[in-house]
């Protein structure tokens, strides 16, 4: 009888610890990995520092997308420039939604990012977005995502 009680207590404690650890996670964030938005995922490896450019224009729409199977939702906007209308991928919804800068249709913005081909069409994976005097930094010069935390290159912390 004591073995059953001890087993039941162990199961209850394990379940409780799982629930508590989930409550400390950011909303919409999975406990394992970064929902496919991390630096090791094939989507993030599409960022190419050699194809970085800066575009200015007006935001036509802001939507959520799931770039590939297994990824969590992300924020995407359509930007109309003087030359084209292009899709701009910002980052995971849980990260973008918790930033001070909010981007709305009609906003005039400047986007710096890597030009890629996504689903057979041109797109930009944004590294930064400038709106007025505000700058939202999403990735560093090498494309490392801001939401992935700190990393160490040659023992020096960089973001």
SVG drawing of the C-alpha trace seen along z (x, -y; Angstrom):
<svg xmlns="http://www.w3.org/2000/svg" viewBox="-4 -60 42 62">
<polyline fill="none" stroke="black" stroke-width="0.4" points="0.0,0.0 2.9,-2.4 4.4,-1.8 1.2,-2.9 1.0,-6.0 4.6,-6.9 4.1,-6.3 1.0,-8.5 2.8,-11.2 5.8,-11.1 3.4,-11.3 1.5,-14.2 4.8,-16.1 6.0,-15.5 2.8,-16.8 2.8,-19.8 6.4,-20.7 5.4,-20.5 2.5,-22.8 4.5,-25.3 7.4,-25.4 4.8,-26.0 3.4,-28.9 6.8,-30.7 7.0,-30.4 6.2,-33.5 2.7,-33.4 2.6,-31.4 6.2,-30.2 6.8,-26.5 9.1,-25.2 11.2,-23.2 13.0,-25.2 11.9,-28.4 8.9,-27.2 11.2,-26.9 12.3,-30.5 15.7,-29.9 19.1,-30.2 19.4,-26.4 16.1,-26.1 16.2,-25.9 14.0,-29.0 16.5,-31.2 19.4,-29.8 17.7,-31.4 18.9,-34.8 21.9,-35.8 24.1,-38.8 25.2,-39.1 21.6,-40.0 20.8,-42.6 19.2,-45.8 17.1,-48.6 13.6,-49.4 11.2,-52.3 7.5,-52.3 4.0,-52.1 2.6,-49.1 -0.3,-47.7 -1.2,-44.9 0.0,-43.1 -0.8,-39.4 0.3,-36.2 1.9,-33.4 3.4,-30.0 6.4,-30.0 6.9,-26.2 5.4,-23.1 6.2,-22.8 6.9,-26.5 4.8,-28.7 3.0,-31.7 4.9,-34.7 4.2,-38.3 4.4,-39.2 3.7,-42.5 3.2,-43.7 5.3,-46.7 4.6,-48.9 7.7,-50.7 8.2,-52.9 9.3,-49.9 7.4,-46.9 5.1,-45.4 7.0,-42.8 6.4,-40.4 8.4,-41.2 8.8,-38.5 9.4,-40.0 9.6,-37.1 7.6,-35.0 4.2,-36.4 5.0,-35.9 8.1,-38.2 6.7,-40.8 3.5,-41.2 5.5,-42.0 7.5,-44.9 6.9,-48.6 6.7,-49.4 3.5,-48.4 3.2,-48.4 -0.1,-49.1 -1.4,-49.4 -0.7,-52.9 2.6,-53.3 5.6,-54.6 8.6,-52.5 12.1,-51.6 13.0,-47.9 16.6,-46.5 16.8,-42.8 17.9,-39.9 16.1,-39.5 15.1,-35.8 12.8,-33.8 10.0,-32.4 7.3,-30.2 8.6,-31.2 8.2,-35.0 10.6,-37.7 10.5,-38.4 12.6,-40.1 13.6,-38.6 13.7,-41.7 16.7,-42.6 15.3,-45.9 12.3,-48.2 12.5,-51.9 9.3,-53.9 9.8,-57.6 12.5,-57.8 11.8,-54.2 13.9,-51.2 12.9,-47.7 15.9,-45.4 15.1,-41.8 18.4,-40.3 22.1,-41.2 24.3,-41.7 24.7,-38.0 21.0,-37.3 21.1,-35.9 17.5,-36.5 17.1,-38.9 14.5,-36.5 17.1,-33.7 18.9,-35.4 22.7,-35.8 25.3,-34.0 29.1,-33.9 31.6,-34.5 35.2,-34.3 34.1,-34.5 32.5,-37.9 28.8,-38.3 27.0,-39.6 23.4,-40.0"/>
</svg>
